[in-house]
């Protein structure tokens, strides 16, 4: 069953100032009511969606009793669309993507909606040392290894099992990543389960085990635009992060190792703030990321706490849609699609450009294997990697 969503209030980390605003700080937040009182039976259906690596690929459609729909393909575990109502009950797709499988095969470097692994985000110089052994990874982002390497989890076909459990429908995806894949040690058995509940909560549950010491950092790379996938920008949408600190980056977008306060910087989202408010600031961190592309340190009672907390609230004033992001992870990467240049034609047939969407990549910190002061991403035999993120929509 889907984990129960905890009370909607930001916790305060010891030694940190209060976040200052809770749910009521964001206007237009009301409970979701099914459009025109209509309900449908929750369902999951599958259809053929092409071929990758000479293997058939399927597209699964999850629908809940409110009519919210999520389409997911077993190629890369990609969330291809999320259809949710606005405050008038009108459905719109709120994630970027492509209309067919070929788009993802041709433009995999965008990572639209995909499962990211073995290691989400960057590892500096494509190398890390574990138990006195140095491992070398493919370089695919300047001097870095990014999002698992050349062929990360986003470019594999996963075994799929449909889930039906009362009002909840879901899709369980699994694969075994062999020892040495993309340079990572250990045979890693991974399961990622998507479930859609009646309260418009999409839960992603990650589990993994290994037969040898390794590092792991999984996330989902959905690009959100709460005004709709066909809207041109998210800069007027409001974001509040439960994060008083950030991990600053260097000129290669790698963490410097510092954990710095966001107060009095363009990266302060501790109260509801338009995403585009500081996008043109001349701040060194904005310049280093060519915009906002930063890992925010979530406020937690202790460094080892992994309870499910509210990490972020995003709101589109025009449509009334609100996205609530909960996670057990210690960080979240906010990225404002800085590198989209108009060369991709999306699901609705228009070009995606800078600022067309935002990501909330719940994660451990980038380059953690090279920073002992960051939360550990080491997984050893006998341990289980267990992580949950929930994206809940209201209007």
Buried (B, 14 or more C-beta within 10 A) or exposed (E): EBBEBEEBEBBBBEEBEEBEBBBEBBEBBEEBEBBEEEEEEBBBEBEEBBEBEEEEBBBBBBBBBBBBBBBBBBBBBBBBBBBBBBBEBEBBBBBBBBEBBEBBBEBBEBBBBBBBBBBBBBBBBBBBEBEEEEBEBBBBBEEBBBBBBBBBBBBBBBEBEBBEEEBBBBBBBBBEBEBEBBBBBBBBBBBBBBBBBBBBBBBBBBBBBBBBBBBBBBBBBBBBBBBBBBBEBBBBBBBBBBBBBBBBBEEEBBBEBEBBBBEEBBBBBBBBBBBBBBBEBEEEBBEBBEBBBBBBBBBBEEEEBBEBBBBBBBBBBBBBBBBBBBBBBBBBBBBBBBEBEEEBBBBBEBEBBBBBBBBBBBBBBBBBBBBEEBBEBBBBEEEEBEBBBBBBBBB
